[in-house]
Amino acid sequence: MKLFDEYHQYSESENRRTIWHRFNEADEHVHYIFSLPNPEMGGGRVVISTDYIPLAKTLKQLMDEDLSTPPDVVISETHWVFYTNILDGDAINDNVRFTICIQFKGSKYKCNINMSDFIFATSFDNVMALKLSIEEYINV
């Protein structure tokens, strides 16, 4: 679900657009990459090793739809923030939302993934594989 679509002037010659989407808990386009909550790990979920291309396809489709309706100004770069409902507590009792962030600048997409320290400690290699899969798929 698209939440917001905004653009802001960054400098005299640059306008940047940011678009926020949210995947709800029942949305299998993203949540299939997570394990079920594990009571032995405090109820946390991990990112499992799987085929991440279905998620990359979904992200690309959403981004293509967004780019098909450009704003009235020339945009120098576009940013997407894809929120999930996956919230993990961290070591200092903050909740951290698993979020996929993508930048489109020039003709290249770059991906960043925000995660909790729990996901970092339990799933870092899988998260990096996810990031790489997304970047490879959307940069074709």
N, C-alpha and C positions, 0 to 999 in steps of 0.2 A: 504494500500500500504506500503510495507516495504521500509524504507528509508536507514537504515544503519544496519550493523551487524559487530561489532568489538569486539575484546578481547584484554585485556591488562594484563600484569603481575602486580599483586598487591604486592606480596612478593616472596621470593625464591620458596615457595611451593604452591602459589596460583595464578591462572589465573581467571579473571572475564570477563564475556561476557555481552555486552549490545547490545540490539536490539531495534531499533526505528521503529515504525509503525505510519502511519497517516490515520485517517478516514477523507474522504472529506465530504463536506457539504451535498451531496446527499446520503451519506451512511446511510441507515436506521439501520444498525447493532448497531449503537451507538446513533444516533441523536433522536431516538424515546423516549429516556428518558428525553428529554428537552421539555419544553413548547415552544409555538411560542413566538417570541419577543413581549413584552408587552410595548406599548407606555406609559402607566401610570407609568411604572417602569423604565423609561429612555431607553426603548428598550431592557431591560435585559430579559434573559430567566431563568427559574427555573428548577430544577430537579424535575420531577413529581413522584408521587407514582405510581408504575407500577410493572409489572413482569420483574425483571432484569436478569432472567436466559437466555433469548436469547442473551443478550450482553455477559454474562459469557461464554456461549457456543462458541460464536465467538472468544473471547479472548483465550479460551482453545484450539480451533482448530488452531489458528495462532501460539500459543506457541508450540503445538505439532509438527506442521510443522517445526518450527525453530529448535526444539530439534532433529528432524529426520536427520538433516545435521550438525553434530557437527564439530567444527574446529579441526585442527590437534593436538591440545594440550589438556591436561586434564583441564577441567573447574571446579572450585570450587563453583562458583555460577553464576547464570544468572539473568540479569535484563532486563525487558521490559519497554519501554516508549511508551504508546499509546496516541498520540496527537489527539485532536479533533480540529475542526475549531471554536469552541465556545470561543470567546474572550470577556471578560467583563472588563470594566473599574473599577478601584478601587477608594478608597477615595482620593488617591494622584495622580490620573490621569495616572496610569500605566495600561497597558493591561495585563490581566492574562489569560492564556490558560487553559481550563479544560483538565487535563491530568490524565490518569490512569497509575500508575506505579506498576509493579509486580516484586517481587524478588523470585527466586527459589534457595534455599540453603538447602543442605542436601536432605531431601525428603519433604520439606514443602514450600508452596507458601504463600507469604504475599503480601498484597495489600495496596497501599497508593494512595490517590486521591488529586491532587493539584487543588485548586479552588480559585476563587476570593473572596474578602470579601462580595460581593453581593450574590454569591451562598452560602457562609457560613451563612449569615444572613437570607436568604430566604429558604434554602433547606438543612440545616445541617443534620436533621434527615433522610431525603431521601438519602443523600450522604452516611451516615453511613450504611443505609440499603443496598445500592448498594455495598459498600465495603464488607459487611458481606456476601451478596449473591455471590459475585465473589469468595471470599475466601472459602466459603463452597463448591461451585460447583467445583472449580479447585483442591481442596485438596481431592477429592474422589478417 
